[in-house]
Amino acid sequence: MDQEAIALSIALNNKKAQQPLLSLVGRQKSVPLLAGFFDTNTFKMSILGLKKKQPKTFKVKVITMDAEMEFSCEVKWKGKDLFDLVSRTVGLRETWFFGLRYTVKDTYAWLKPEKRVLDQEVPKDSPITFHFLAKFFPEKVEEELVQEITQHLFFLQVKKQILDEEIFCSPEASVLLASYAVQAKYGDYDPNFHKPGFLAQDELLPKRVLMQYQMTADMWEEKITAWYAEHRGIARDEAEMEYLKIAQDLEMYGVSYFAITQNKRDTDLLLGVDAQGLHIYSPNSKLNPNKSFPWSGIRNISYSEKEFTIKPLDKKKDVFKFYSSQLRVNKLILQLCIGNHDLFMRRRKVDSIEVQQMKAQAKEEKARKKMERQILAREKQMREEAERAKEEMERRLFQLQDEARLANEALLRSEETADLLAEKAQIAEEEAKLLAHKAAEAEQDRQRFEVTAMKTKEEKRLMEQKMREAEQLAVKLVEQSEKRLKEADHLKQDLTEAKDAERRAKQKLLEITKTTYPLIAAYSTPPAPPEAADFAYESASTRLDFKDSDMKRLSMEIERERLEYMEKSKHLQDQLKELKTEIESLKLEEQQQQAGVYTLRNEARGYVQEPVYIPHSNRNSAYMSQSQMAFFEEV
């Protein structure tokens, strides 16, 4: 019952208490004739009496592992009333594990259910503070803890005991337990949401573990996150149950320790009470007991003031006695022993109908939650797939928008290109027409050039033939000139010899004439007549004169012919030089004509080339060669 329910119950009690007053007042109003029978003082006294009969209350503050609650309790309430109120408030049905603990001086005690709250040694504070904690621990959490709230409260309490180092835990187990605690708190690991540093405000590891290793908080977080990432898909209650499964195997789990002495010499020992039995420890070692008394082997437990006696079931074994410093501690030990023993015996019996119903309901609830988790996981998966599909669709939409934008830009560019291509096509068509016209003209020029080339080739052939003939003629003329030169030289030599012979003959003739003529006339013949002598002399001189004039004439003719030959030879050499020049110009013209034909062919194929300029002198060379050929024929 919560505060509102308590307030409501108090209000109802007050109304019941005030009902006679209200009825009385109602009578007074409804029957005014009877008003005189009531005295005012009597009426006031009745009101004061009703106020005194109202129940007194006191304030109570209950602290659970995850909440704080305040209640208004009646003075007559027993411990069970307050405990039931808290259990109903938190929704707990497995009440046999829990109790209300309070602090008394230097120790603690559990609120007794059969005694009134105010009759116990509770603090006199207002409100009175109680801690709702697990008083007894199960042997196997997965079999005994039925309700989820029970499991959650055990998880929180065991976690706090580990962090406060009331339960020893190794560093490896601490990291694993911390990962399950993170899974229970944050759910599945999501790297997009759980960024580095998200565990900075959480207390997950005992200080002893943090001080044992020289590691930073980020390094511990990295190790915990590595385990945490592997717990994906585990629900909160499942993670808490895995935490408790690991924690129940720890040596100090569920053990309540008390300082005792075994004899009057005050040998210090520790007594441990848990779900398995009683254990005796050395003061410096709470992990490994020196001696253990399981509940199945204990026949009786009793105490007398400070002396505590454990009688084993086997009578052959010795009775174990120990002493406690306070009577209150002995009562607490006995209370824990009785409760743990009752639960130990209860676990080995058939469950009660209430527990069976709770287990059946818990089983149905777990099946329902499992199905809900499966549905939720399926819906989550479908939602994630839908979100991924949505993201994919959005990405695809953006991509399509970009593609559409690019397509529009490409369309605009293509339209511009189409217009430009249309203009170019029109220009190309006009150019094609022009090229066709030029091609036709080029074809005509080509044909004309071919005809001209054929004529040029024929003229070239004739020119070369005439040139060869002219060269042969020049060779012949050179040979004849050399021959004539040789003949002239011979003639000159013969002329010189003839002149010399004539001169000698004349001298000899004169000598003969002078010396021999008288002798001939005297001895051989009779002297001729003078007319005959004169005639002979005249005939001889005439003969000599004739020979001299002939020689002169011959030498003059030879000299004239030689000069004429030299002039003709020089003129012939000039003509040969001009012929060679014309032949070279004809060759150049032929090359240019071939280049023109090649250009026409290229124009016919579609290539455009600049027209080749042919000098006017080369064009007239073909017409000039005819006169020159006529001249060479004359030569």
C-alpha positions in Angstrom: 0.0 0.0 0.0 1.4 3.4 -1.0 1.1 6.7 0.7 -2.1 7.6 -1.1 -3.7 4.3 0.1 -2.5 5.0 3.7 -3.8 8.5 3.6 -7.1 7.2 2.1 -7.4 4.6 4.9 -6.7 7.3 7.5 -9.3 9.6 5.9 -11.9 6.8 6.0 -11.2 6.1 9.6 -11.6 9.7 10.4 -14.9 9.8 8.5 -16.2 6.8 10.4 -15.2 8.5 13.6 -16.9 11.7 12.6 -20.1 10.0 11.4 -22.1 10.3 14.7 -21.1 14.0 14.8 -22.3 14.5 11.3 -25.5 12.6 12.0 -26.0 14.6 15.1 -25.5 17.8 13.3 -27.9 16.6 10.6 -30.6 16.0 13.3 -30.1 19.4 14.7 -30.7 20.9 11.3 -33.6 18.6 10.4 -35.3 18.8 13.8 -34.9 22.3 15.1 -37.4 21.7 18.0 -34.9 19.4 19.6 -32.1 21.9 19.6 -32.8 22.9 23.1 -32.1 19.5 24.5 -28.3 19.8 23.6 -25.9 21.8 25.5 -23.0 23.6 23.8 -20.4 22.3 26.3 -21.6 18.8 25.9 -21.2 19.1 22.1 -17.6 20.4 22.5 -16.6 17.6 24.9 -17.9 15.0 22.4 -15.7 16.5 19.7 -12.6 16.3 21.9 -13.4 12.7 22.8 -13.6 11.8 19.1 -10.3 13.5 18.4 -8.7 11.5 21.2 -10.0 8.3 19.7 -8.3 8.9 16.4 -5.3 6.5 15.9 -1.7 7.9 16.1 0.8 7.4 13.3 4.5 7.6 12.8 6.6 8.3 9.7 8.7 5.5 8.1 11.3 5.8 5.3 12.0 2.7 3.4 15.1 2.6 1.1 15.2 -0.1 -1.5 18.0 -0.7 -3.9 16.6 1.6 -6.5 14.0 3.8 -4.7 13.0 5.6 -1.5 9.5 5.4 0.0 7.8 7.1 2.9 4.8 5.7 4.7 2.6 6.8 7.6 2.2 3.8 9.9 -0.1 3.3 12.8 1.4 2.9 16.2 -0.1 -0.5 16.7 1.4 -1.9 13.5 3.6 -4.9 13.7 6.7 -5.5 11.7 4.7 -7.8 9.4 2.3 -5.0 8.6 5.0 -2.7 7.5 6.8 -5.4 5.6 3.6 -6.4 3.8 2.9 -2.8 2.9 6.4 -2.4 1.4 6.1 -5.7 -0.5 2.8 -4.7 -2.0 4.2 -1.4 -2.9 7.1 -2.8 -4.9 5.0 -5.7 -6.2 7.0 -8.4 -4.5 5.5 -11.9 -3.8 8.6 -13.8 -2.9 8.8 -12.2 0.5 10.7 -15.0 2.2 14.0 -13.8 0.9 13.7 -10.2 2.1 13.5 -8.2 5.3 13.6 -4.7 6.8 17.0 -3.9 8.2 17.8 -1.1 10.6 20.9 0.1 12.4 21.4 -0.3 16.1 24.5 1.3 17.6 27.5 -0.4 16.0 25.6 -3.2 14.3 22.4 -3.9 12.4 19.3 -5.9 13.1 16.3 -7.2 11.1 12.8 -6.0 11.9 10.8 -8.9 13.6 7.5 -9.5 12.0 5.6 -10.7 15.1 6.4 -7.7 17.3 5.2 -4.1 17.0 7.5 -1.8 15.2 7.8 0.7 18.0 8.4 -2.0 20.6 11.7 -3.0 18.9 15.0 -1.3 19.1 14.4 0.9 16.1 15.9 4.4 15.9 13.8 7.1 17.5 14.3 9.4 14.4 11.4 10.7 12.4 11.0 9.3 9.9 12.4 5.9 11.0 14.7 4.6 8.3 14.6 1.0 7.2 16.5 -0.7 4.3 14.5 -3.3 2.3 17.2 -5.9 1.5 17.7 -9.6 0.8 18.0 -11.3 4.1 18.5 -14.9 2.7 20.1 -15.9 -0.6 19.0 -18.8 -2.9 21.3 -21.7 -3.6 20.5 -21.6 -7.4 19.2 -18.3 -8.6 17.9 -19.7 -11.9 15.6 -22.2 -10.1 14.5 -20.3 -7.1 14.0 -16.7 -8.2 10.6 -16.6 -9.9 9.6 -13.0 -10.2 11.5 -10.5 -12.3 11.3 -7.9 -9.5 12.9 -10.4 -7.1 15.7 -11.0 -9.6 16.2 -7.3 -10.1 16.5 -6.6 -6.4 19.0 -9.4 -5.9 21.0 -8.1 -8.9 21.2 -4.6 -7.5 22.1 -5.8 -4.1 24.8 -8.3 -5.2 26.2 -5.7 -7.6 26.5 -3.1 -4.8 28.2 -5.7 -2.5 30.8 -6.5 -5.2 31.5 -2.8 -5.9 31.7 -2.1 -2.1 34.1 -5.1 -1.9 31.8 -7.0 0.5 32.1 -9.8 -2.0 35.5 -10.6 -3.4 35.7 -10.8 -7.2 38.7 -11.4 -9.4 39.5 -8.7 -12.1 38.5 -11.0 -15.0 35.1 -11.9 -13.4 34.6 -8.2 -12.5 35.0 -7.1 -16.1 32.6 -9.9 -17.3 30.0 -8.9 -14.6 30.4 -5.3 -15.6 29.6 -6.1 -19.2 26.4 -7.8 -18.2 25.5 -4.9 -15.9 26.0 -2.5 -18.9 23.9 -4.8 -21.1 21.1 -4.7 -18.5 21.3 -0.9 -18.3 21.9 0.2 -21.9 20.6 -2.7 -24.0 22.3 -3.9 -27.2 25.5 -2.3 -28.1 25.3 0.3 -30.9 28.6 1.8 -32.0 26.8 4.8 -33.5 25.1 5.6 -30.1 27.6 4.2 -27.6 30.5 6.4 -28.3 33.8 6.2 -26.3 33.3 7.6 -22.9 29.7 6.6 -22.4 30.6 4.6 -19.3 32.6 7.4 -17.7 29.8 8.2 -15.1 29.0 4.5 -14.3 30.6 2.6 -11.4 31.3 -0.8 -12.7 34.5 -2.1 -11.1 35.7 -2.4 -7.5 38.3 0.1 -6.5 40.6 -2.7 -5.6 40.6 -3.9 -9.2 41.1 -0.4 -10.5 44.1 0.1 -8.2 45.6 -3.4 -8.9 46.4 -2.6 -12.5 48.0 0.5 -14.0 45.2 1.1 -16.6 43.3 4.2 -17.5 39.5 4.5 -17.4 39.5 4.4 -21.2 41.4 1.1 -21.2 38.9 -0.4 -18.7 36.0 0.9 -20.8 37.5 -0.6 -23.9 37.8 -4.1 -22.2 34.2 -3.9 -20.8 32.9 -2.7 -24.2 34.5 -5.6 -26.0 32.6 -8.1 -23.7 29.5 -5.9 -23.9 29.4 -6.1 -27.7 29.1 -9.9 -27.5 25.9 -9.8 -25.4 23.8 -8.5 -28.3 20.2 -9.8 -28.2 20.1 -10.5 -24.4 17.2 -8.8 -22.6 17.5 -7.0 -19.3 16.2 -9.8 -17.1 18.4 -12.3 -18.9 21.5 -10.1 -18.4 20.7 -9.8 -14.7 20.2 -13.5 -14.4 23.6 -14.2 -16.1 25.1 -11.7 -13.7 23.6 -13.6 -10.7 24.7 -17.0 -12.1 28.3 -15.8 -12.2 28.1 -14.0 -8.8 26.6 -17.1 -7.0 29.8 -19.0 -7.6 31.9 -16.4 -5.8 33.2 -17.6 -2.4 31.7 -14.7 -0.4 28.3 -14.6 -2.1 25.4 -14.7 0.4 27.6 -15.1 3.4 27.0 -13.0 6.6 30.1 -12.7 8.7 30.3 -12.3 12.5 33.3 -12.0 14.8 33.4 -14.8 17.4 35.9 -16.4 19.8 36.2 -20.1 20.3 37.3 -20.2 23.9 38.0 -18.0 26.9 41.5 -17.3 25.6 39.8 -15.1 22.9 41.0 -16.9 19.8 39.5 -14.6 17.1 37.5 -16.4 14.4 34.8 -15.5 11.9 31.4 -17.2 11.6 29.8 -17.3 8.2 26.1 -18.0 7.7 24.8 -18.8 4.2 22.3 -21.0 2.4 24.5 -24.0 2.7 25.3 -23.9 6.4 27.7 -22.5 9.0 31.4 -21.9 8.2 34.3 -21.0 10.5 37.0 -18.7 9.0 40.3 -17.3 10.0 40.1 -13.5 10.6 42.4 -12.9 7.6 40.7 -15.2 5.1 37.1 -15.0 4.2 37.4 -17.2 1.1 38.3 -20.6 2.4 36.6 -21.8 5.6 38.6 -23.8 8.2 35.5 -25.8 9.2 32.0 -26.1 7.7 28.7 -27.4 9.2 26.1 -28.0 6.4 22.5 -27.7 7.4 21.9 -31.3 6.7 24.5 -32.3 9.3 23.3 -30.0 12.1 20.9 -31.5 14.7 20.5 -28.5 17.0 21.7 -24.9 17.4 21.3 -23.0 20.7 22.7 -20.2 22.7 22.9 -19.1 26.3 23.7 -15.4 26.6 27.1 -15.2 24.9 27.7 -18.9 24.4 26.6 -20.5 21.1 26.4 -24.2 20.7 26.2 -26.3 17.4 25.3 -29.9 17.8 26.0 -32.1 14.8 23.6 -34.8 13.6 26.3 -37.4 14.0 26.6 -37.9 17.7 30.2 -39.2 17.4 31.3 -35.7 16.4 32.1 -33.1 19.0 29.8 -30.3 19.8 31.2 -27.0 18.6 30.9 -24.0 20.9 31.9 -20.4 20.3 31.3 -17.1 22.1 30.1 -13.7 20.9 30.7 -10.4 22.4 27.1 -9.2 22.4 23.8 -10.8 23.1 22.2 -8.9 20.2 24.7 -10.6 17.8 23.8 -14.1 19.1 20.1 -13.3 18.5 20.9 -12.2 15.0 23.0 -15.3 14.3 20.2 -17.5 15.6 17.6 -15.6 13.5 19.7 -16.1 10.3 20.4 -19.7 11.1 16.7 -20.5 11.6 15.7 -18.7 8.4 18.4 -20.3 6.3 17.6 -23.7 7.7 13.9 -23.3 7.0 14.6 -22.3 3.4 17.1 -25.2 3.1 14.4 -27.7 4.2 11.8 -25.9 2.1 13.9 -26.3 -1.1 13.9 -30.0 -0.6 10.2 -30.3 -0.3 7.5 -30.0 -2.9 6.6 -26.5 -3.7 3.5 -25.1 -2.1 0.5 -24.2 -4.2 1.3 -20.6 -3.9 4.8 -21.1 -5.2 3.6 -23.4 -7.9 1.1 -20.8 -9.0 3.8 -18.2 -9.0 6.2 -20.4 -11.0 3.4 -21.1 -13.5 2.5 -17.5 -13.8 6.2 -16.6 -14.0 6.7 -19.2 -16.7 3.7 -17.9 -18.6 5.0 -14.4 -18.1 8.5 -15.3 -19.3 6.9 -17.1 -22.3 4.8 -14.0 -23.0 7.8 -11.7 -22.6 9.9 -14.0 -24.7 7.2 -13.9 -27.4 6.9 -10.1 -27.0 10.7 -9.8 -27.2 10.6 -12.0 -30.3 7.9 -9.9 -31.8 9.7 -6.8 -30.7 13.0 -8.1 -32.1 11.1 -9.0 -35.3 9.5 -5.6 -35.4 12.8 -4.0 -34.6 14.4 -6.0 -37.4 11.6 -5.0 -39.7 11.9 -1.4 -38.6 15.7 -1.5 -39.1 15.1 -3.1 -42.5 12.5 -0.4 -43.2 14.8 2.3 -42.1 17.6 0.8 -44.2 15.2 0.6 -47.1 14.1 4.1 -46.3 17.7 5.3 -46.2 18.3 3.3 -49.4 15.2 4.8 -51.0 16.3 8.3 -49.8 19.8 7.7 -51.1 18.3 6.3 -54.3 15.9 9.4 -54.4 18.9 11.7 -54.0 20.8 9.7 -56.6 17.8 9.9 -59.0 17.4 13.6 -58.3 21.1 14.1 -59.1 20.7 11.9 -62.1 17.6 13.8 -63.2 19.4 17.1 -62.6 22.4 15.8 -64.6 20.0 14.5 -67.2 18.3 17.9 -67.5 21.6 19.5 -67.8 22.7 16.9 -70.3 19.3 17.5 -72.1 19.9 21.2 -72.2 23.5 20.6 -73.4 22.2 18.1 -75.9 19.6 20.6 -77.2 22.3 23.2 -77.5 24.5 20.6 -79.1 21.6 19.6 -81.4 21.1 23.2 -82.4 24.8 23.6 -82.9 25.0 20.4 -84.8 22.1 21.5 -87.0 23.9 24.7 -87.8 27.1 22.7 -88.4 25.0 20.3 -90.5 23.7 23.1 -92.5 27.2 24.6 -92.9 28.5 21.1 -93.6 25.8 20.7 -96.3 26.8 24.0 -97.9 30.4 23.0 -97.6 29.6 19.6 -99.1 27.8 21.3 -102.0 30.8 23.7 -102.4 33.2 20.7 -102.1 31.1 18.8 -104.7 31.3 21.8 -107.0 35.0 22.1 -106.2 35.4 18.4 -106.7 33.7 18.7 -110.2 36.0 21.5 -111.0 38.9 19.6 -109.6 37.9 16.6 -111.7 37.8 18.8 -114.8 41.2 20.3 -113.8 42.5 16.8 -113.2 41.3 15.7 -116.6 42.8 18.8 -118.1 46.0 18.3 -116.2 46.1 14.7 -117.2 45.7 15.7 -120.8 48.3 18.4 -120.3 50.5 15.9 -118.5 50.1 13.5 -121.3 51.1 16.2 -123.8 53.9 17.3 -121.5 55.1 13.8 -121.3 55.0 13.5 -125.1 56.7 16.8 -125.5 59.2 15.8 -122.9 59.8 12.6 -124.7 60.3 14.4 -128.0 62.4 17.0 -126.3 64.5 14.3 -124.7 64.8 12.6 -128.0 65.8 15.9 -129.7 68.1 16.6 -126.9 69.8 13.2 -127.3 69.9 13.9 -131.1 71.3 17.4 -130.4 73.8 15.9 -127.9 74.8 13.3 -130.6 75.0 16.1 -133.1 77.1 18.2 -130.7 79.4 15.2 -130.2 79.6 14.7 -133.9 80.3 18.5 -134.4 82.9 18.3 -131.7 84.5 15.4 -133.3 84.3 17.1 -136.7 85.7 20.3 -135.2 88.5 18.3 -133.7 89.0 16.5 -137.0 89.0 19.9 -138.8 91.4 21.3 -136.3 93.7 18.4 -136.9 93.3 18.8 -140.7 93.9 22.5 -140.3 97.0 21.8 -138.2 98.2 19.3 -140.9 97.4 21.8 -143.6 99.3 24.5 -141.7 102.2 22.1 -141.3 102.0 21.1 -144.9 101.7 24.8 -145.8 104.7 25.6 -143.7 106.6 22.7 -145.2 105.5 23.7 -148.7 106.6 27.3 -148.0 109.9 26.0 -146.8 110.2 23.7 -149.8 109.2 26.5 -152.1 111.7 28.8 -150.5 114.4 26.2 -150.7 113.3 25.4 -154.3 113.4 29.0 -155.1 116.8 29.4 -153.6 118.0 26.3 -155.3 116.4 27.3 -158.5 118.1 30.6 -158.4 121.3 29.0 -157.6 120.9 26.5 -160.3 119.8 29.1 -162.7 122.7 31.3 -161.9 125.3 28.6 -162.1 124.1 26.1 -164.6 122.4 28.0 -167.3 125.4 29.3 -169.1 127.0 25.9 -169.1 124.0 24.3 -170.5 123.8 26.9 -173.1 127.4 26.5 -174.0 128.0 22.8 -173.9 124.8 20.9 -174.4 122.6 22.9 -176.6 122.8 25.7 -178.9 121.8 28.9 -177.4 118.2 29.6 -177.6 116.9 32.6 -179.0 116.2 35.4 -176.6 112.5 35.1 -177.0 112.7 31.5 -175.8 114.8 32.5 -172.8 112.4 35.1 -171.8 109.5 32.8 -172.2 111.1 30.2 -170.0 111.9 32.7 -167.3 108.4 34.1 -167.4 106.9 30.7 -167.2 109.0 29.8 -164.2 108.1 32.9 -162.4 104.5 32.5 -163.3 104.6 29.0 -161.9 106.1 30.2 -158.7 103.7 33.1 -158.5 100.8 30.7 -159.0 101.9 28.5 -156.2 102.3 31.4 -153.8 98.9 32.8 -154.4 97.3 29.4 -154.1 98.9 28.8 -150.7 97.8 32.2 -149.5 94.2 31.6 -150.6 94.2 28.1 -149.0 95.4 29.4 -145.7 92.8 32.1 -145.7 90.1 29.7 -146.4 91.3 27.4 -143.7 91.4 30.3 -141.2 88.0 31.5 -142.2 86.5 28.0 -141.8 88.2 27.7 -138.4 86.6 30.9 -137.2 83.2 30.0 -138.5 83.5 26.6 -136.8 84.5 28.3 -133.5 81.5 30.6 -133.7 79.1 27.8 -134.5 80.6 25.7 -131.7 80.2 28.5 -129.2 76.6 29.2 -130.4 75.9 25.4 -130.1 77.1 25.4 -126.6 74.9 28.3 -125.7 71.9 26.5 -127.2 72.8 23.3 -125.2 72.8 25.3 -122.0 69.4 26.8 -122.8 68.1 23.3 -123.7 69.2 22.0 -120.4 67.5 24.9 -118.6 64.3 24.2 -120.5 64.5 20.5 -119.7 64.9 21.3 -116.0 61.9 23.6 -116.1 59.9 20.9 -117.9 60.8 18.5 -115.1 59.7 21.0 -112.4 56.5 21.6 -114.3 55.8 17.9 -114.5 56.3 17.6 -110.7 53.9 20.5 -110.1 51.4 18.9 -112.4 51.7 15.6 -110.5 51.2 17.5 -107.3 48.1 19.2 -108.8 46.7 15.8 -109.8 47.3 14.5 -106.2 45.6 17.7 -104.9 42.6 17.1 -107.1 42.4 13.5 -106.0 42.4 14.6 -102.3 39.8 17.2 -103.0 37.7 14.5 -104.7 38.1 12.4 -101.5 37.1 15.3 -99.3 40.5 16.9 -98.4 41.0 20.6 -99.1 44.5 21.8 -100.0 45.8 25.2 -101.0 46.2 25.6 -104.8 49.8 25.3 -106.1 51.1 28.3 -107.9 52.8 27.6 -111.2 55.0 30.3 -112.5 54.0 31.9 -115.8 57.5 31.2 -117.2 57.0 27.5 -116.7 53.6 27.6 -118.4 55.1 29.2 -121.5 58.1 26.9 -121.5 56.2 24.3 -123.5 55.3 26.8 -126.2 58.9 28.2 -126.3 60.4 24.8 -126.9 59.0 24.5 -130.4 61.0 27.4 -131.8 64.0 26.1 -130.0 63.5 22.7 -131.5 63.2 24.3 -135.0 66.5 26.0 -134.3 68.2 22.8 -133.2 66.9 21.1 -136.4 68.6 23.8 -138.4 71.7 23.3 -136.4 
